Amino acid sequence: MISLTAAALVATETAPGSEHSASTLVTVLAVAVFVGTYVVIATEWVHRVAAALGGAALMVVIGATDANTAFFAEETAIDWNVILLLLGMMIIVGILKQTGLFEYLAIWAAKRARGRPFAILVMLCTITAVASALLPNVTTVMLVAPVTLLVCDRLRVRPEGFLIALVMASNIGGTATLIGDPPNLIIASRGDLSFNDFLINLTPLIVIAFLAFVLLSRWLFRRSFTYDPERAEAVMRIDERRAIRDPPLLRRSLTVLALVMLGFVFPSAVGLEPSLVALLGAGLLVMVSRTATAEYLEEVEWPTLVFFMGLFVMVGALVNVGVIGSVGEAAIDAVGDNYLLAATGLLFGSAALSAIVDNIPYVATVAPLVNDLVDAAEGAAGAQALWWALALGADLGGNATAVGASANVVVLGIAERNGYPISFWRFTRYGIVVAAVTVALAWPYLYLRYYAF
């Protein structure tokens, strides 16, 4: 964080005078507020929602942001697409939960794994990783997390390790495609990249990274794999079909969910942003289900949504005063036309910064700089791979901390809501290991595929 401050101060090249001093002071204060808020979140002195809102308020007080910058500006405002996508999917999940579908899936998964916790974790993580490559990973974890909680409840094992593994599998799997991880949507837009571009260039590595993650999980979450033969046998005797409480509502809900998923997978066919697809799907399901308003709104993770808003305002303020952009520009100036060095810097630098700053606003800030570098290369070998370095660093690095990626925050909110709070440091001590291993695997992949021959 000290380097961020230094880069921001060096990049402030206005003429000497009071305006320069004021600009420098605001920059220093903005970084101080961000670092202070991050420390509060990490140490859990106060609840993360209160910390994020307090940090956002201080950014306004010191003049680092204002209403237009925080709410409406394209590159610095709250990402309302993310917020509304989450809201729509939370409503859909809230109605689905009333059908008994999650209980059915929980019992089915436990029986297929014969009640063995590690086998269940591998099964759930594999499903999550594959689904996250085909759907927005935030959507995937919102659907699978309730199932995970119920499986653990049936087997009487603590769910925290399962939930952490679940979200990490989601971030890894979502890296493989254009629609899987939100930063990839930004990269695709800036770099004019297609779904197949992501699939061809990133999927081979993601398969390797996921297998490495499964092996790591056996060691990292070993304390969660307590096997109770009697409990497992009791689960094997349960008829999962009895868990379905409202078959008509289930049919209507699955139909609407299928339509929403098609809208995610084929956005060009519907011509709508994923956030609008989710909101329209939620509205349609509310109408056809005739569910009471209080019942589905009760399942909305309001603290998570508010936390995201505060975080977006703080990061937008850093963008507004030039901190993040200055760091990116300094990196580009340093590498020149050495594209292997640029890719290496982007990979590891993005991983480190995405562990501190949510990877969505980070990629939104850095993507234009990468685009300028790729355009300036005029087709030079290895330049296009800078996009893949950015995607891999931001997406895989997002696993490092509890605030590194949107899916992390969502799952931690679900865990807390269900009485299993996961601290910042508990998540991070697992996440740093997973992020370090998967990012380390990414570098030789980039080198061998794009620069060695």
SVG drawing of the C-alpha trace seen along z (x, -y; Angstrom):
<svg xmlns="http://www.w3.org/2000/svg" viewBox="-50 -28 62 75">
<polyline fill="none" stroke="black" stroke-width="0.4" points="0.0,0.0 3.0,-2.4 3.9,-1.9 0.4,-2.9 0.8,-6.2 4.2,-6.8 3.1,-6.1 0.1,-8.4 2.3,-11.2 4.9,-10.9 2.2,-10.9 0.7,-14.2 2.4,-16.6 0.4,-19.7 2.1,-23.1 3.4,-24.2 0.9,-26.0 -2.1,-25.5 -4.0,-23.4 -1.1,-20.9 -0.8,-20.8 -4.6,-20.3 -4.5,-17.5 -1.6,-15.8 -3.3,-16.1 -6.5,-14.5 -4.5,-11.7 -2.7,-11.0 -5.8,-11.1 -7.7,-8.9 -5.0,-6.2 -5.0,-6.6 -8.7,-6.1 -8.6,-3.1 -5.8,-1.5 -7.4,-2.3 -10.7,-0.8 -9.0,2.3 -7.2,2.8 -10.5,2.4 -12.2,5.0 -9.2,7.4 -9.0,7.1 -12.8,7.1 -12.8,4.3 -16.2,3.4 -18.6,5.2 -17.4,5.0 -20.5,3.3 -20.0,0.5 -16.3,0.2 -17.2,0.0 -19.9,-2.6 -17.6,-4.6 -14.8,-4.5 -17.1,-5.6 -18.4,-8.5 -14.8,-9.6 -13.9,-9.6 -16.8,-12.1 -15.7,-14.2 -12.1,-14.6 -13.2,-15.4 -12.0,-12.2 -15.4,-11.5 -18.8,-13.1 -22.4,-12.1 -21.8,-12.0 -18.5,-10.1 -19.9,-7.6 -23.2,-7.0 -23.1,-7.8 -19.6,-8.1 -18.7,-5.2 -15.4,-4.2 -15.7,-5.2 -19.4,-4.7 -21.0,-1.8 -21.3,1.1 -25.1,1.2 -25.0,4.2 -23.3,6.2 -25.6,5.0 -28.8,5.6 -27.6,9.0 -27.1,10.1 -30.5,8.7 -32.3,10.5 -30.6,13.8 -31.1,13.5 -34.9,13.2 -34.9,16.2 -32.9,18.3 -35.3,17.2 -38.3,18.5 -36.5,21.7 -35.6,22.4 -39.3,22.7 -39.8,25.6 -37.5,28.0 -35.1,28.3 -32.0,27.6 -32.9,30.3 -33.4,32.7 -30.0,31.9 -28.3,32.0 -29.5,35.5 -28.9,36.7 -25.2,35.5 -24.6,37.0 -26.0,40.4 -23.9,40.4 -20.8,39.7 -21.9,42.3 -21.6,39.7 -17.9,39.3 -17.1,35.6 -14.1,35.3 -16.0,37.0 -18.9,34.6 -16.5,31.6 -15.0,32.8 -18.4,33.4 -19.7,30.0 -16.6,28.2 -16.6,29.9 -20.2,29.0 -19.5,25.4 -16.4,25.0 -18.2,26.4 -21.3,24.3 -19.2,21.2 -17.7,21.6 -21.2,21.5 -22.9,19.0 -21.8,15.9 -20.0,17.4 -21.8,15.2 -25.0,16.8 -23.5,20.3 -22.4,19.9 -25.8,18.5 -27.4,21.7 -24.9,24.1 -24.1,22.6 -27.6,23.5 -27.1,27.1 -23.7,27.2 -25.1,25.9 -27.8,28.6 -25.4,31.4 -23.2,30.4 -26.2,30.2 -27.3,33.7 -23.8,35.1 -23.3,33.0 -20.0,31.5 -19.0,27.9 -19.7,26.1 -17.1,23.3 -14.4,25.3 -16.8,26.5 -18.1,23.0 -14.6,21.6 -13.6,24.4 -16.9,23.8 -16.2,20.2 -12.6,20.9 -13.7,23.5 -16.1,21.0 -13.5,18.4 -11.2,20.9 -13.9,22.4 -15.3,18.9 -11.9,17.9 -12.3,20.3 -14.9,18.4 -16.1,14.9 -19.2,15.0 -17.9,17.0 -16.1,14.2 -17.3,10.6 -13.8,9.2 -13.8,11.3 -16.8,9.4 -14.9,6.2 -11.8,7.6 -13.8,9.1 -15.5,5.7 -12.2,3.8 -10.2,6.3 -12.9,7.3 -12.6,10.9 -15.2,13.7 -16.5,16.5 -14.3,18.9 -11.2,16.8 -11.5,17.3 -12.4,20.9 -9.4,21.8 -6.8,19.7 -7.8,20.2 -9.6,23.5 -6.5,25.8 -4.8,24.0 -8.0,23.9 -8.4,27.6 -4.9,28.0 -5.4,25.4 -8.7,27.0 -7.0,30.4 -4.2,28.8 -6.9,27.1 -8.6,30.4 -5.3,31.9 -4.7,28.9 -8.2,29.2 -7.5,32.6 -4.8,31.0 -6.2,27.4 -9.7,28.5 -8.7,31.8 -10.3,30.8 -13.7,30.7 -13.6,34.3 -14.8,36.0 -16.6,39.2 -19.5,40.4 -20.5,43.9 -23.8,43.9 -24.8,40.5 -23.8,41.4 -25.9,44.6 -28.9,42.5 -28.5,40.2 -28.4,43.2 -31.8,44.3 -33.5,41.0 -35.8,40.7 -34.8,37.4 -38.0,37.2 -39.9,36.4 -37.9,33.2 -39.9,31.6 -42.6,29.5 -44.3,27.8 -43.9,29.6 -46.0,27.0 -43.9,24.1 -40.7,26.1 -41.8,26.6 -42.5,22.9 -39.3,21.9 -37.1,24.2 -38.7,23.0 -38.0,19.3 -34.5,20.3 -33.8,22.0 -34.9,18.9 -32.6,16.8 -29.7,19.1 -30.3,19.0 -30.3,15.3 -26.9,15.4 -25.4,17.9 -26.8,16.2 -26.8,12.5 -26.7,11.5 -30.0,13.3 -31.9,11.4 -30.0,8.1 -30.0,7.5 -27.3,7.1 -27.1,10.0 -28.4,7.7 -31.6,7.0 -32.0,10.7 -31.8,11.5 -34.2,8.8 -36.7,9.7 -36.5,13.3 -37.0,12.4 -40.1,10.3 -41.5,13.1 -41.0,15.7 -42.6,13.4 -45.7,13.1 -46.0,16.8 -45.2,18.1 -47.6,15.7 -45.2,15.8 -45.6,13.2 -43.2,10.3 -41.8,10.8 -40.9,14.4 -38.6,13.8 -37.2,10.5 -36.2,12.2 -33.6,14.2 -31.9,11.1 -28.5,10.6 -28.9,6.8 -25.7,6.4 -23.7,8.0 -25.3,5.6 -24.5,2.6 -21.0,3.7 -20.4,3.9 -21.8,0.4 -19.4,-1.0 -16.5,0.9 -17.2,-0.4 -17.4,-4.0 -14.0,-3.7 -12.3,-2.1 -14.0,-4.6 -12.5,-7.3 -9.0,-5.9 -9.6,-5.8 -10.9,-9.3 -7.8,-10.7 -5.5,-8.7 -4.0,-6.2 -4.8,-3.0 -4.4,-4.5 -1.0,-5.9 0.2,-2.5 -0.9,-0.9 0.7,-3.6 4.0,-3.4 4.0,0.4 3.4,-0.1 6.2,-2.7 8.5,-0.3 8.0,2.7 8.1,0.9 7.9,3.5 9.1,6.5 5.7,8.3 6.9,11.3 7.9,8.8 4.6,7.0 2.6,10.3 4.6,11.3 3.9,7.9 0.2,8.1 -0.2,11.6 1.5,11.2 0.6,7.5 -3.1,8.1 -3.1,11.1 -1.6,9.0 -3.9,6.0 -7.0,8.1 -6.4,9.6 -6.7,6.0 -9.2,4.3 -12.2,6.2 -11.2,7.4 -14.2,5.9 -13.3,2.2 -9.6,3.1 -10.0,4.7 -12.3,1.8 -9.4,-0.6 -6.5,1.4 -8.2,2.8 -8.0,-0.5 -4.3,-0.7 -3.8,2.9 -5.8,2.0 -3.5,-0.9 -0.4,1.3 -1.9,4.0 -2.9,1.4 0.5,-0.2 2.1,3.3 0.4,3.4 0.1,7.1 3.5,7.9 3.9,11.5 2.9,11.9 1.0,8.7 -2.4,10.3 -1.5,12.6 -1.5,9.6 -5.2,9.9 -4.9,13.5 -2.3,12.4 -4.7,9.8 -7.6,12.2 -5.7,14.9 -4.1,12.6 -7.3,10.8 -9.6,13.9 -7.2,16.3 -5.8,13.6 -9.3,12.9 -9.2,16.1 -6.5,14.6 -8.7,12.7 -12.3,12.4 -12.8,9.2 -10.9,10.1 -13.9,11.2 -17.6,10.7 -18.3,14.4 -16.2,14.4 -18.3,11.6 -21.6,13.3 -20.6,16.6 -19.3,15.0 -22.6,13.2 -24.6,16.4 -22.4,18.2 -22.9,15.4 -26.7,15.3 -26.9,19.0 -24.9,18.8 -21.5,19.8 -19.5,16.5 -16.1,16.9 -13.6,14.3 -11.4,12.3 -8.3,14.1 -9.8,17.6 -10.7,17.2 -7.4,15.5 -5.1,18.1 -6.6,20.6 -7.0,18.2 -3.4,17.1 -2.2,20.6 -4.7,21.4 -4.1,18.1 -0.3,18.5 -0.4,22.0 -2.8,21.4 -1.1,18.1 2.3,19.8 0.9,22.4 -0.3,19.7 3.1,18.2 4.8,21.2 1.6,21.7 1.8,18.2 5.5,18.5 5.3,21.8 2.2,21.0 2.9,17.5 6.6,16.6 8.9,19.7 8.6,20.6"/>
</svg>
